[in-house]
Amino acid sequence: REFNLPDAFPEEVLDEARRRAAAFSDNDFADRVDLRELTTITIDPTDARDFDDAISLEMIGAGFWRLSVHIADVGHFVPPQSAIDAEARERATSVYLPDRVLPMLPEVISNNVASLQPGKPRLAKTAIIDFSPEGIRVGTELARTVIRSDRRFTYEEVDDFLANPEAWSTKLDAPVFELLGRMRDL
């Protein structure tokens, strides 16, 4: 309150956000690289509600690696010069306080359609980075994609996996278990 941080959105912004979220459909996947079959995970704090980045890692032959870093395509839901855009510019960022978050965007966007929730097709901007067996970057590509996260992890879960992968072998689907193993190896 001391800094006059907004804790509510104007109704005009909420209405526009609801309309944008309700209009989200398979039609939004046109002209995007479809990476939904790629094993993908998010890693976030335990209390995270919006999952804005995810990763995939695969071997692409002869010891080469392909790392894909997926960033939620929030901009797809925020048309330039719209009420949502004006409000987001005014807020500039989400503000994280001890007892709450003052989000930059309405939650129907930030925690829903633009959040890389497990099992749901979501729009992303993806950086695809190829590495040699020695870990030297040998190629990069940027793509507008549609992904489907396979699982949400917390930092603590990944730390536990790295310390004791055998304990996780029966807790995870094989593709996710193998992905975490590749991450450890790289």
HELIX and SHEET records of a PDB file:
HELIX    1   1 GLU A   11  ALA A   23  1                                  13    
HELIX    2   2 ASP A   26  PHE A   29  5                                   4    
HELIX    3   3 VAL A   74  PHE A   77  5                                   4    
HELIX    4   4 ALA A   83  ARG A   91  1                                   9    
HELIX    5   5 GLU A  107  VAL A  108  1                                   2    
HELIX    6   6 ILE A  109  VAL A  113  3                                   5    
HELIX    7   7 TYR A  155  ALA A  163  1                                   9    
HELIX    8   8 PRO A  165  TRP A  168  1                                   4    
HELIX    9   9 ALA A  174  ASP A  185  1                                  12    
SHEET    1   A 5 VAL A  33  ASP A  34  0                                        
SHEET    2   A 5 ARG A 137  ARG A 148  1                                        
SHEET    3   A 5 PRO A 121  PHE A 131 -1                                        
SHEET    4   A 5 TRP A  65  ALA A  72 -1                                        
SHEET    5   A 5 ASP A  53  MET A  59 -1                                        
SHEET    1   B 2 ILE A  41  ASP A  44  0                                        
SHEET    2   B 2 ARG A 151  THR A 154  1                                        
SHEET    1   C 2 VAL A  95  LEU A  97  0                                        
SHEET    2   C 2 ARG A 100  LEU A 102 -1                                        
END                                                                             
